[in-house]
Amino acid sequence: MTSESSIDTQTQILDAAEQLFAEQGFGATSLRSIIRAAGVNLAAAHYHFGSKEKLIEATVHRMAKPIVNSQLQQLAVLEAAETPPSVESILRALLQPGLEIIYQTKGERGLIQARLMGRCRTEPTIEPMAQQEFSATSQRFIAALQRVLPQQSHGEVKWKFDLVIAMLIRVLCAADQPDAMLQGKSPEEIETAIQRLVSFAAPGMKS
C-alpha cells in the first residue's frame, strides 16, 4: 500500500516538474533542477519515476487525462442527443476543456498547465507522447466532424482539425502574455475566448 507521505512526495515532484517544464521546456529542464524545486532528493525521484523520461510521461499524462475525459464526456452528450450536433458544438466540446483548466485549477497552476499543454505540442521530442495521450479524442472528434460534414473527405477534415488544434496551442502558449487573447483567468474571459475561437474556426471547418 502506498503511504500518504509517499503520495505527497510524488505530487511535489510532479508539481515542480510541471512548472519547470512549462517555463523552460522539457529539454532545458534537468532532473536535478526539478528535485531542487520539489525539495526532495534524487533517490526519491528515482524511486517514484525511475528517470527523467518517465517523469515527463507522468507529467504529460496527469495534465492530459482530465482534459481528455472532459472532451469525451462532452462529445458523448452531443452524440446522444436526438438531433445531430453542429460543427460549432463539436468544436466547443473540443476547445472548452483545455481552456477551462486555466480557472478551474487553484492558484497559478491553471496557467502553468495551459503553457505545459502548449509545450507538449511544440517540442518535437515530446509531441509524439502528447499525440498518444490525445489520440482518443483526436479520432473521436475527427469522426464526429466527418459525420456532420459528409461532403468532405476524411483527409480534408483531418487537416482542418489539425489547424484548430494548432490555433488552440497558440492561445495556450501565449496565455498571460501581453496582447494575448488570454491575459487573465476569469470564467467570463475564458468563455469569451471559447466563443471567439469557435466563431473563427467553424466557417473554415465547413468550407
N, C-alpha and C positions, 0 to 999 in steps of 0.2 A: 504494500500500500504506500502511495506517495504521501509524504508528510506535508503539513501546511507550510513549514519553513522552506521545504524543497520547492513547492509551487511558487512561493514568494520570490525565491532566488531566480527561478526560471523566468518569472514575469519581469523582474528587474532587468535581467539580461535582454529580454525581448524588447522592453520599453526603450532601453538605451540604444539597442541596435536599430530600432525603428527610427528614432530621432536622428542618429548619425547617418544612417543610410539615406534618409530623406534630405538632410542638409548637405552632405558631402558626396553622395553617390556610393554605390556598392564597392566599386574597385578602389576608391580612395580611402575607404574606411578599414582600418586594421582591427583584428580581433582584440589586440591589446588596448586599443582606444575604447572599444566597447566595454570591456571588463572594468577599465578605469572609470568610465562614466557610470557603470552599474554599481560600482563599489564592491565588486566581488573579485575572487582570484581566478587565475587561469584554469586551475583544476576544476572549479565549479562550472566554467563554460564548457570544458571538455566532457565533464560528467553529463551535463544536460543535452549537449548538442553534438559533441564529437569533433566538429570542425567549423570553420567559418562558413563553408558551403552549406552545411546542414543548418546552421543558424540563419543563413539567408533564406533557405527554403521554409523554415519555420516562421520567419518574419513575414514573408510574402503570403504564406498560407493564412496566417492569422489576420492579415489585412483583407485578403480576398474573400474569405469564407462568408462573413456576414453580408457582403455586397452581393455575392453570387446567390446566396439563399434568398435575399430580398428581391433580386431581379427575377428569379424563377418563380417565386410566390406571386409577384405582381403579374407576370405573364400568364401564369396558370389561371388567375382570376379572369383576365381578359379572354382567354381561350374557353373558359367555362360559361361565359355569357351567351345569351340566346342569339345576339346579333354579332357578326364578325367585328373584330376590333379595327380601329382606324390606324393608319400609319402613325398619326400623331400619338395615339395612346400607347402604341408599341414602343415608340421612341422615348416617351416619358418613362415607361417601365424600365427601359434600358438605362437612361441617364440619371434618373432620380436617386437611386440608392447610392451611387458613387459620390454624388454631390451632398446628399443629406448627412453623410458621416461627419461633415465639417461642423455641424451644430449639434449632432446627436452625441458626440463624444465630448467628455468633460475637458475643460481647460483648452490648452493649445493642441492637444493630441489630434483633434479633428483635422486641423490644417496640416499637421505633420503627416497624417495618413494620406491626405489628399496629395501632398507633394511626393510621398512614397509611391503612391499608385502611378503618378506621372513618371517617376524614375524607372519603375518596373517596365514601362512600355517604351522607354527611350534608350536604355542601356543595352547594347547588343548581347552582352553575355547573360543578362538576366531576362531579356524579353521572352525567350522560349519557355522559361519557367512560368512567367506571368500568363503567357498564352495557354499553357496547360491548365493553370488554375481557373481561367475564364473560358476554357473550351466548351464547357457545358452550356453556358449562356450564349456564347457565340453561335453555336449550332442551332440552339432553340430559337434565338431571335432571328437569325437569317431565314430559318424555315417559316417562322411566323410572317415575316415580311414577304417572303416568296408567295405565301398563300393569298395575301391581300393585294399583291402586285403580280398576278399570273402572266401578264403580258411581258414581264421582264425575265431574262434568263437568270439562272442561279448565279452565274459568274458576275452579271451586272449588279445584282442585289448584294453580292458579297463585297465587291469593291466599294460600293456606296456605303455599306455597313462599316467597312474599314475606315472610310473617311469620317464617318460620325464618331467612331472611337478616337481617331486622331484629333478631332475637334475637342472631345471631352478631355483627352490627355493634355492638350494645350491649355485648357482652362485650369485644370488641376495643378499643372506645373507652375503656373503663374499665380496661384492662389495667394492672396495677401500682398501681392506686389503692386507698386504704383501703376495706375492706369489699367489695372487688370479688371476683368469682369467681376471677380470676387475679391473685395477688399475687406470684408467683414465676415461674420458667421451667423447672422441672424436668420431665422427661418424665412422671413419675408424676402431677404436678399437672395437666399438660395432659390426660393420659389420663382422669383423674377428671372434668375439666371436660367432655370429649367425651362420656363416659358419661352425665353428668347432663343435658347438653343433648339428647342423643338420647332419653333416657328421658322427658324433658319434652315434646319436640316430637312424638314418634311417635304418642302417643294422639290428639293434636289433628289430626294429618295423617290419621289413619284414621277419625275420627269424622265 
